[in-house]
Amino acid sequence: MITITHTHEAGTTAAGTNRGDGTADIFKREGWRWGRSISCWYLPHSRDKVANRYRIKDAARALEAAGRQVTLTVDDTARPAAQVEADRAARQAHRVTGLTTRAAHLAEIEKSADARLEVAKQSVPPMGQPILVGHHSESKHRRSIDKLDKAMRQSIDAGLNAQRGEQAAATAAKTTEHRYSPITVANRIENIEKEIRSVERLLNGYRRAPGTPYAEDVPPATGEVRDQLLNRRNIESDALTYWQQIRADQVADGATTNYQASDIAKGDEVLYRGSWYEVARVNEKTVSVLVRPGSTVTHTIAYAKLRDHRAADTSPLSS
């Protein structure tokens, strides 16, 4: 019996499989992965998400077609966004610790490989002396060259592995910091708002392909689909509240700005990536700026990316 379970805390997992029972090929074909730390198959990117019932049922059908019995248990009770983020940060911190330890281990391996390479160099006759074929030193000379070649390859491989380990640890260490960078937070809020609008559209019904011969009215979702959409909307709304508070705190702390269309006018200047640009047009969510004074070419910048603003009558360029 294979049990496929979904919870927001653990994601979608499958228990009851054994090595060599033939299920590995099925799970791989269905896009599942084996989790070494949890010793079971899991559906990637399913943690703290609404259950992907289509993929779950596809895997169950494939397993049943292969003669396996499958039970499904789906609990779509969402966790508060604050708890989700706290757990994510804890997992990332644990990952950083593991990668940092591994990087240090790989660095030690590199040192040992370099030391063996130096020893191997000493065993080869100096000054590029050729192999004396037929001489009693021939076999020793060839062994020394083989030993040097092996040591050099090991040193190169160890160096590359150590470099990759260091880069992986450094990247992991910046992941949480990047997730909470002001621009990333602003973009995430925008994406969540788009997701909520998309869900609302399905809940309320909409007109597909308006203005074309194929236009038709799509009725509001009903039954189980509607329940799933309502749950999804609640999850996204909770996440939106969380990230809006994060952004409000960043604005209050001076970590970011909070400019809106009403704050800026054509002819003003805005600071972006260390340079001031003249505003050519004010849009709902962005400003269009001249790439250089007197140019007609413009570049669009989101308000969240602006670092400062000054009105046209206070600009040194306007005087």
N, C-alpha and C positions, 0 to 999 in steps of 0.2 A: 504494500500500500504506500503510495506517494501522496504526501500532504502538501499542497501549495497554500501558503498563508500570506496574507497581506495585512500589515499594520503600519501606521505612519512612523512609528519609532524604528522598526526593523526593516521596513520596505517589503518587497515581495520575495519570498524564499520558498525553497522546496526541500522537504525532508523525506527520508525513507529510501534514498538511493544508495547503491553500493558500487565500489569500483568493479568495472568489468561487467556490469549488468545490462549494458547496451543503451542506457539512458543518456550517456554523455553526448553522443552524436545528436540525439534529439534536442537536448537543451541548447547545444551549440548552434544547431540549425535555426532554433527559434530565437536566438540572440541573447541567451542567458550566459552567465559566467560562473565559474567555480570560485567560491570565496574560501581561501585557505584559512583565514583567521576564524571563520564561522563554520567551516567544514560542511558546507552545503551549497547548492546552486542558488543564484539570486538574479533578479532582473535589475540591470543597471539603472541608476537614476530613479529608483522607485521609492527611496526613503523620503518620508514627509511629503508625499504626493498622493493625489487621488489614485486609487487602484486602476491600472490599465487593464480593464476586464477583457478587452479584445485579445491582448497578448497572452493573458492568463488562460483564457479559454482555448486559444490556438495551441498552447503548449499542452494543455490537458487533453485535447483531442488527439494530438500527435502521440502522446504517451498511451492513451487508451487504444489507439489504432495498433500500437506495438504490443498490446496485450497486458498493459499495466493498469492497475486500479488507481484511481485518482480521486481525492477529496479536496474541495476548495473551501477555504475559510477567509472571508474578506471583512476586515474591520476598518472602515474609513473614518473613524473618529480622529479628528485632527488635533494636533498639539498646539499650544500657544506659540506664536512666532518667536517670542523672547526665549522660550525653552528650546525651540528648534535651533536658533542661532547660538545659544550657549553650548548645546551639544555639538554643533558643527565646529565651534571654536576649540572645544576640548579634544575632539577627534583630530583636528588639524595640529594642535599642539603636540599630541601624542605622535603624530606622523612626523612632525619636525624633529622630535627627539630621536625617533628611530632612524631617520635619514641622516641626522647629524652624527649619530653613533656609527652608522655604516660608512659615512664619509671618512671618519677618523680611522676606521679599520682599513679601508681601502688605501688611505694615505700611508699607513704602516706597511701594508703589502708592497706599495710602490717603493718605499725606502729599502725594504729587504731585497726586492728585485734589483734595484740599482746597486746595492752592495754586492749581490752575486755577479752582476755584470762587471763590476770593477775587478773582482777576483778572477773572472773568466778572461778578462783582458790581459792580466798578468801571466796567464798560462800559455799565451800564444807567443811564439818567437817574435822579437822586436823587429822594427824597420821593415815590415812586410816581407820577411824572408820566405822564399818559395818553399814548397814541399819538396824535400829531397827524395825522389822516388827510388826505392830500393835500399835506402839508407835505414839504419836501425831506428832512426827518429821519425820515420814516416808515419807509423800508426799513431804515435803519441801526438804528432803535429795535427793529424786529421781529427783526432778526438778533441783536441783543444779548440780547433776551428768550429766543430759541431757544437761544443759546449758554449762557445762564445755566441754562436748564432742563436741557440736556444735561449740563452740569458738575455740577449738583446731583444728578442721577440717578447719574452716575458716582461722585460722592463717597459717596453713600449705599450703593451696591453695593460699593464698595471697602471701606467701613467694616464692612459685614456680612461680607465675605469675610475681612478681617483678623481680625475677632472669631472667626469659625469656625476659622480657621487656628490662632489662639492656643489656643482651647479643645481642638482636636484634638491639638496638641502637648502640652498640659498633661495631657490624659487618657492619652495614650500613655506619658508619663513616669511615671505612677502605676501602669501596668498590672503591671509586674514586682513592684513593691512590694506591690500588692494581692494578687498571686498567692501571695506568701509571708507574708501577714499571718497571725498565729496562728489566727484563727477560720477563715480560708479553708483553711489547711492541715488543721485538724481536720475540717472538713467534707469535704475531699477524701479524707482517710483513710477516713472513714465511707462515702463513695460507692464507693471502691475495694473496701472490704470487702463491700459489697452486691453489687458486680459479680462478685467472686470466688465468693460464695455462689450467685449466679445461674448461673454457669458450672458449678459443682460439681453443682448440681441437674440440669442437662442431661447432665452426664457420668455421673451415678449413676442417672438415671431418677427419676421422681416420679409421684405420683398427682394427676391433673388433676381439679378440681372435686370434692374429697372431700366426702362428706356429702350429695351431691345425686344425683338419678336419672341424671345424666350423668357420674358418676365413672368414670374409667378410668385404667389404669396406662400411663404413657409410658415405654417402655424406654430404657436408656442409649443415648447417641449412639454410632454406629459409623462406620467407614470414614473418608472424607474429612472429614465433619462433625466427628467426634471429634478428628481431627488438628488441625483449625482451633481447636476449643475448648481443646485442650491448649496450643496456642501462645498463645491468648488468656489462659489462666490464668497461663502463665509471664510474660507481659508485665505483667499486673496485679500479680502477686506481686512482681516486681522493682520496680514503681512503688510498691507498698505499703511495701517495705523502705526505699526512698529517702525517702518522705515521713514515715515513722515516725522516721527518723533526724533529719530536719529538725525535727520537733516535739520530739524528745528534746533537741536542741541549744537550741531556744527555751525549753524548760522549765529546762534547766540554766543558761541565761543570765538567767533571770528575766523573759524577754519575755512569758511566759504562765504560767498555772497549770495544774495537772493533777489537779483534783479528781475523785474517784470517788464512787459511791453510799456506799461504806463510810466516807467522810470526813465526811459530813454527816448530821445527824439532824433530825427534826421539831422545830421550835422554835428551831433555830439561825438565824443571819442570814448572808446572802450579799450581796456587793457587786456590783452590776450597773449599768453606765452611770452611775457616780457616786453611786448611792443604795443604802442598805441595805434589804433586804427580809427579812421573816420567812418561814422555810420552812414550808409547810403539808404538803408530801408529798415524799418522796424516791423517785424513779423510777430505772429502770435507766440511762437516758442523760440524764435531765433532772431538774430540781427544780421543783416547783410552789410559787410564793411568793404571799403575800397582797399585793394591789396597794397596800393601805394598812393600817395597824394597826387591828385590830378588824373589818376587812372580811371577807366570806366569798368575795369574788371573787378568783380566782387567775390567775396568769400563769405559763406554762411557759418555763424557760430551760435551754438546753443547758449542760453542765458546762464546755465549752470557752470559754463566754462569761463565766464568773464571774471576777471580779478579786480577790476576797478572801472570807474566811470567818471567822466567829467563833462559838464555841459558845454555847448559850443561857445558861449560867451566867456567861459573861464579857461578855454584851451589856449595854450601858448602858441599853437599853430595858427589859430584864428586871429591873433593879434599882429 
